Amino acid sequence: MNQHVFEQFKRLVYDASGITLGPQKVALVNARVSRRMRILGIEEHAHYLQYVTEDESSHELVLLLDSISTNVTSFFREPAHYDVLRKLIHEWDIAQQPRFRIWCAASSTGEEPYCLAMTTLEALGRRHPDFRILATDISTSVLQRAREGTYAAVAMEPVSESLRKKYFRVQGQGPERSFKVTDELRNIISFNRLNLSAPPFPMKGPMDVVFCRNVMIYFDLAVRTRLVQEITRLLKPGGYLMIGHSESLTGIEAPLRVIQPAVYQKV
Ligand SMILES: C[S@@+](CC[C@H](N)C(=O)[O-])C[C@H]1O[C@@H](n2cnc3c(N)ncnc32)[C@H](O)[C@@H]1O
């Protein structure tokens, strides 16, 4: 892929998703775009670019973003956030809060929203307030896998035996063994496509907690600012925002105070 075509892909991806592709991403873009081109039987990068931009349905653009986005995630990643969540749910539950709304803003293949659901259900014990999770992502393929909710045994290692027994069903045997989430867990979560770089978002809120982790690293300050301000608008006063531990809100004006690293509260 020559520099000129890369710059055009870069602009297209930025406009459609807010993802900034730095010069170190040329090889990655090349590899991922080439995969789509092989499927379509297109040989020139410039022709594929034209194909994407001329597709009025935006279907190919969605598939291009699917192939460009990095979806690395895991069960109970950055576990300190789940300790905070457990404590909050407990406090709000003692205060007899009747309704809980959690938004997982870049949910990838589902490990994160399922962990949010399990943590909250465990913290609530036998009580059944009105509790829902919204899980969103820009990638339709990861959303599909999240809805399906089937995970290889190796991915399940951070999930305790008791949580596995309660919220998953084992499928297959030996190396083929996988774990599928129960309907009880899946039905708490609504999975929807949402582009975080294009607020305002259609949700009404107010949200009690927003997990927006390990996605802002792909955005520049302008996109991060728009996003954090919109998340703050959707949070209830006293609600919490969790970001990835390698991310920062430096330079962003928003009514948030730091509680601990990567944990913010709306003031
Ligand atoms: C590295 S994963 C992080 C997943 C999870 N939050 C975690 O911390 O493990 C980043 C996710 O952000 C999604 N993403 C990237 N740009 C996005 C955008 N503009 N809007 C919504 N999701 C986006 C990707 O599709 C990917 O699933």
The ligand as an SDF file (V2000), in Angstrom:
LIG
                    3D

 27 29  0  0  0  0  0  0  0  0999 V2000
   -9.0760   -3.3280   22.9170 C   0  0  0  0  0  0  0  0  0  0  0  0
  -10.8190   -3.5800   22.8850 S   0  0  0  0  0  0  0  0  0  0  0  0
  -11.2310   -3.2680   24.5830 C   0  0  0  0  0  0  0  0  0  0  0  0
  -12.3220   -4.1610   25.0720 C   0  0  0  0  0  0  0  0  0  0  0  0
  -12.6960   -4.0060   26.5610 C   0  0  0  0  0  0  0  0  0  0  0  0
  -13.2610   -2.7250   26.8360 N   0  0  0  0  0  0  0  0  0  0  0  0
  -11.5160   -4.2570   27.4530 C   0  0  0  0  0  0  0  0  0  0  0  0
  -11.0180   -3.3300   28.0840 O   0  0  0  0  0  0  0  0  0  0  0  0
  -11.0690   -5.4120   27.5420 O   0  0  0  0  0  0  0  0  0  0  0  0
  -11.3680   -2.0780   22.0570 C   0  0  0  0  0  0  0  0  0  0  0  0
  -12.7860   -2.1960   21.5050 C   0  0  0  0  0  0  0  0  0  0  0  0
  -13.2030   -0.8830   21.1250 O   0  0  0  0  0  0  0  0  0  0  0  0
  -13.9670   -0.9930   19.9450 C   0  0  0  0  0  0  0  0  0  0  0  0
  -13.9820    0.3240   19.2660 N   0  0  0  0  0  0  0  0  0  0  0  0
  -12.9910    0.9310   18.5730 C   0  0  0  0  0  0  0  0  0  0  0  0
  -13.4010    2.1190   18.0860 N   0  0  0  0  0  0  0  0  0  0  0  0
  -14.6830    2.2760   18.4950 C   0  0  0  0  0  0  0  0  0  0  0  0
  -15.6510    3.3040   18.3110 C   0  0  0  0  0  0  0  0  0  0  0  0
  -15.3960    4.3960   17.5960 N   0  0  0  0  0  0  0  0  0  0  0  0
  -16.8690    3.1170   18.8570 N   0  0  0  0  0  0  0  0  0  0  0  0
  -17.1620    1.9950   19.5730 C   0  0  0  0  0  0  0  0  0  0  0  0
  -16.2750    0.9970   19.7800 N   0  0  0  0  0  0  0  0  0  0  0  0
  -15.0550    1.1340   19.2480 C   0  0  0  0  0  0  0  0  0  0  0  0
  -13.2890   -2.0820   19.1560 C   0  0  0  0  0  0  0  0  0  0  0  0
  -14.1430   -2.6490   18.1850 O   0  0  0  0  0  0  0  0  0  0  0  0
  -12.8910   -3.0630   20.2710 C   0  0  0  0  0  0  0  0  0  0  0  0
  -13.8590   -4.0660   20.4400 O   0  0  0  0  0  0  0  0  0  0  0  0
  1  2  1  0
  2  3  1  0
  2 10  1  0
  3  4  1  0
  4  5  1  0
  5  6  1  0
  5  7  1  0
  7  8  2  0
  7  9  1  0
 10 11  1  0
 11 12  1  0
 11 26  1  0
 12 13  1  0
 13 14  1  0
 13 24  1  0
 14 15  1  0
 14 23  1  0
 15 16  2  0
 16 17  1  0
 17 18  1  0
 17 23  2  0
 18 19  1  0
 18 20  2  0
 20 21  1  0
 21 22  2  0
 22 23  1  0
 24 25  1  0
 24 26  1  0
 26 27  1  0
M  CHG  2   2   1   9  -1
M  END
$$$$
